[in-house]
């Protein structure tokens, strides 16, 4: 081979070596959450630490401050993944609905019963107005437990669907509602502002699958690798949040719109009260509790059998752990 030929080959090899390879296109996933509360912090940690990006995902979170519109947008494919309460998903699944729970999140309600300063015990809530996120989701189903513990009937209180916990916090301050179930750190802020705290709802409802990861079944089947990657990244975000509480508190202060000490306290309480499924599994006892309360409330017929396979598909989560 001539010197010229060797030089040309070397030059070509050098150009090839320094030419950047085309970057992998990221899959955009729109993710819906109800509000800026602690059980969504793992997703923000996964974003900040680049776990989603490592999976080739561009996850764009939208905070709705309400649960009902989330499922409308999920079915329209305007949102691909939602982390929200699961009651309407269960009820709809028995009617042929295609939204499925694919992973767990909060397996116990992290809420405290926050009320106006003059209210000192549960019995004082008789005749009062209690704000909830929706008439068909989440904290709504705990009002009957509060009424029973307070010694009055559910019909003795006025239940209003007002939106997520930040909205309830504002309405408490404006004295437009008398009580609201508030997750921390909003419950800490309410106490600091002089509102009464009548205790954790978990004492009345110890196990309840409060939030879960949900998708439309058709989208999930068509985008299985993306969903598996999302769950893998979210699990890493959950692990990172607990392993690095100081760093997570800094992120939490920004995303939850609170102080760093309150965010750190929220992370500590989440661990102490065992609120979240760290490996994203759906807790069977918590899931059954949701179903039983829905039946007692009349949202599901008394003759309907508890069949988790109709609304839960953990195959994606299992594959994400391989």
C-alpha positions in Angstrom: 0.0 0.0 0.0 1.3 3.4 -0.9 2.1 6.1 1.6 -0.7 8.2 0.1 -3.3 5.4 0.5 -2.3 4.8 4.1 -2.6 8.5 4.8 -6.1 8.6 3.3 -7.2 5.6 5.3 -5.9 7.2 8.5 -7.6 10.5 7.8 -10.9 8.7 7.1 -10.6 6.8 10.4 -9.9 10.0 12.3 -12.9 11.7 10.8 -15.1 8.7 11.7 -13.8 8.7 15.3 -14.4 12.3 16.0 -17.8 12.5 14.2 -20.5 12.3 16.9 -23.0 9.6 16.6 -26.6 10.7 16.2 -28.3 11.1 19.5 -31.1 8.7 20.3 -34.5 10.4 19.9 -36.3 10.5 23.3 -39.9 9.2 23.6 -42.1 11.9 24.9 -44.5 10.8 27.7 -47.0 13.2 29.1 -47.6 12.4 32.8 -50.5 13.7 34.8 -50.5 14.2 38.6 -53.2 15.6 40.8 -51.3 18.1 42.9 -47.9 19.1 44.2 -47.7 16.6 47.1 -45.0 14.3 48.5 -46.1 11.1 46.7 -45.1 12.7 43.4 -41.6 13.6 44.6 -40.1 10.4 43.2 -41.0 11.5 39.7 -39.4 14.8 40.2 -36.3 13.1 41.6 -36.2 10.7 38.6 -36.3 13.8 36.3 -33.6 15.7 38.2 -31.3 12.7 38.4 -31.7 11.9 34.7 -33.2 8.5 35.3 -36.0 9.2 32.7 -33.4 10.4 30.2 -31.3 7.3 30.6 -34.3 5.3 29.6 -34.7 7.4 26.5 -37.7 9.2 27.8 -38.7 12.9 27.9 -41.3 12.9 30.7 -43.5 16.1 30.8 -45.5 16.4 34.0 -48.7 18.3 34.3 -50.3 19.2 37.6 -54.1 19.2 37.3 -55.3 20.0 40.9 -58.2 17.7 40.2 -58.6 14.0 39.4 -61.6 13.8 37.1 -60.1 15.6 34.1 -57.0 13.4 34.3 -58.9 10.3 33.3 -60.6 12.1 30.4 -57.2 13.1 29.0 -55.8 9.7 29.7 -58.5 8.1 27.6 -58.0 10.7 24.8 -54.2 9.9 24.9 -53.5 13.5 25.7 -51.8 12.1 28.8 -50.0 8.7 28.6 -49.4 8.0 32.2 -51.2 9.2 35.4 -50.4 8.9 39.0 -53.7 9.5 40.8 -56.4 7.9 42.9 -57.8 4.7 41.6 -61.5 4.5 42.5 -62.9 5.5 39.1 -60.5 3.2 37.3 -61.8 0.2 39.3 -65.5 1.1 38.8 -64.9 1.7 35.1 -63.0 -1.5 34.6 -66.1 -3.5 35.5 -67.9 -1.7 32.8 -65.3 -2.6 30.1 -63.0 0.4 30.7 -59.4 0.1 29.4 -57.4 2.1 32.0 -55.2 -0.2 34.1 -53.2 0.1 37.3 -49.6 -0.9 36.4 -47.8 0.1 39.6 -48.4 1.3 43.1 -47.5 4.6 44.8 -49.0 5.6 48.1 -50.4 2.5 49.9 -51.6 4.5 52.9 -53.2 8.0 53.0 -50.7 10.5 54.2 -53.4 13.0 55.2 -54.2 14.7 58.4 -57.7 16.0 59.3 -57.1 19.8 59.2 -60.0 22.0 60.5 -60.7 25.5 61.4 -59.1 26.6 64.7 -62.3 26.6 66.7 -63.0 22.9 65.9 -61.3 20.7 68.5 -62.7 17.2 68.0 -64.3 15.1 65.3 -67.8 15.5 66.8 -67.5 19.2 66.2 -67.6 18.5 62.4 -71.3 17.8 62.5 -73.1 20.3 60.3 -69.8 21.5 58.8 -68.5 21.7 55.2 -65.7 19.3 54.2 -63.7 19.9 51.0 -62.6 17.0 48.9 -60.8 16.5 45.6 -63.7 14.9 43.8 -67.0 13.3 44.7 -65.8 10.0 43.1 -62.2 9.8 44.2 -59.7 9.6 47.1 -60.4 11.5 50.3 -64.1 11.5 49.6 -64.4 7.9 50.7 -62.9 8.7 54.1 -65.6 11.1 55.2 -67.9 8.3 56.2 -65.1 7.0 58.5 -64.7 10.5 60.0 -68.5 10.7 60.6 -68.6 7.3 62.3 -65.7 8.2 64.6 -67.3 11.6 65.4 -70.6 10.0 66.3 -72.7 11.5 63.5 -74.1 10.5 60.1 -72.5 11.2 56.8 -75.6 13.2 55.9 -74.8 15.5 58.8 -71.9 17.1 56.9 -71.8 18.9 53.6 -69.2 17.4 51.2 -68.0 19.7 48.4 -65.7 18.7 45.5 -63.2 21.7 45.5 -60.0 20.2 44.0 -56.6 19.2 45.1 -54.9 19.8 48.5 -53.4 23.3 47.6 -57.0 24.4 46.7 -58.3 23.0 50.0 -55.6 24.9 51.8 -56.6 28.1 50.2 -60.3 27.6 50.9 -59.5 26.8 54.6 -57.7 30.1 54.9 -60.6 31.9 53.2 -63.0 30.1 55.6 -65.0 28.7 52.7 -64.7 25.2 54.0 -64.5 24.0 57.6 -62.3 21.0 57.1 -60.1 19.2 54.6 -57.9 16.1 54.5 -54.4 17.6 53.9 -51.2 15.7 53.1 -47.9 16.9 54.5 -46.2 19.3 54.1 -49.4 21.2 53.7 -50.7 19.9 57.0 -47.5 21.2 58.7 -48.1 24.6 57.2 -51.7 24.6 58.3 -50.8 23.8 61.9 -48.2 26.6 61.8 -50.9 29.0 60.6 -53.1 28.1 63.6 -55.5 25.5 62.1 -56.4 22.5 64.3 -55.1 19.0 63.4 -57.5 16.2 64.5 -55.0 13.5 63.7 -54.0 11.2 60.8 -56.7 9.7 58.7 -54.5 6.5 58.6 -55.7 5.8 62.2 -59.3 5.4 60.8 -58.2 4.0 57.4 -54.9 2.2 58.0 -54.6 0.6 54.5 -55.8 2.2 51.4 -54.2 2.2 47.9 -54.4 6.0 47.7 -52.4 6.7 44.5 -51.2 4.4 41.7 -49.6 4.5 38.3 -52.2 4.1 35.5 -52.2 3.9 31.8 -54.6 3.2 28.9 -54.3 -0.5 28.1 -54.1 0.1 24.3 -51.3 2.7 24.7 -49.4 0.4 27.1 -49.5 -2.5 24.7 -48.3 -0.4 21.8 -45.5 1.3 23.9 -44.4 -1.5 26.3 -40.6 -0.7 26.2 -41.3 3.0 27.1 -43.6 2.1 29.9 -41.1 -0.5 31.3 -38.4 2.2 31.2 -40.7 4.7 32.9 -41.4 2.3 35.8 -37.7 1.5 36.1 -36.8 5.2 36.3 -39.6 5.9 38.7 -38.5 3.2 41.0 -34.9 4.6 41.0 -36.4 8.0 41.8 -38.2 6.5 44.8 -35.0 4.8 46.0 -33.0 8.0 45.5 -35.5 10.1 47.4 -35.2 8.0 50.5 -31.4 7.4 50.2 -30.7 11.2 49.8 -33.2 13.0 51.9 -31.3 16.3 52.1 -31.0 16.5 48.3 -34.6 15.4 47.9 -35.8 18.0 50.4 -34.1 20.7 48.3 -36.1 19.5 45.2 -39.2 19.0 47.3 -39.1 22.6 48.6 -39.2 23.8 45.0 -41.7 21.4 43.6 -44.0 21.2 46.6 -43.8 25.0 47.1 -42.8 24.7 50.7 -39.7 25.1 52.9 -36.7 22.8 53.0 -37.4 21.8 56.6 -41.0 21.0 55.9 -40.0 19.0 52.8 -37.4 17.1 54.8 -40.0 16.4 57.5 -42.4 15.1 54.9 -39.8 12.6 53.5 -39.1 11.4 57.1 -42.8 11.0 57.9 -43.3 9.1 54.6 -40.6 6.6 55.6 -41.7 6.4 59.3 -45.4 5.8 58.4 -44.5 3.5 55.5 -46.7 5.5 53.2 -45.1 4.6 49.8 -44.4 1.3 48.1 -40.7 1.7 47.5 -40.6 -1.0 44.8 -43.9 0.3 43.3 -45.8 -2.9 44.0 -49.6 -2.6 44.6 -50.3 -3.6 48.2 -53.1 -6.3 48.2 -54.5 -5.3 51.6 -54.6 -1.6 50.5 -56.2 -2.5 47.2 -58.9 -4.6 48.9 -59.6 -1.8 51.3 -60.4 0.6 48.3 -62.7 -2.0 46.8 -64.5 -2.6 50.1 -65.1 1.1 50.8 -66.4 1.6 47.3 -68.9 -1.2 47.8 -69.9 0.2 51.2 -70.4 3.6 49.5 -72.5 2.2 46.7 -69.9 3.0 44.0 -69.7 -0.7 43.2 -72.5 -3.2 43.4 -72.6 -5.4 46.5 -72.7 -8.5 44.2 -69.5 -7.6 42.4 -66.6 -9.9 43.1 -63.1 -8.5 44.0 -61.1 -9.4 40.9 -57.9 -7.4 40.7 -56.9 -8.9 37.4 -59.7 -6.8 35.8 -58.0 -3.5 36.7 -54.4 -4.3 37.6 -51.6 -5.4 35.2 -48.3 -5.7 37.0 -46.5 -7.4 34.1 -44.8 -4.1 33.1 -43.5 -3.6 36.6 -42.2 -7.2 36.8 -40.4 -6.8 33.6 -38.9 -3.5 34.7 -37.2 -5.3 37.6 -35.3 -7.8 35.4 
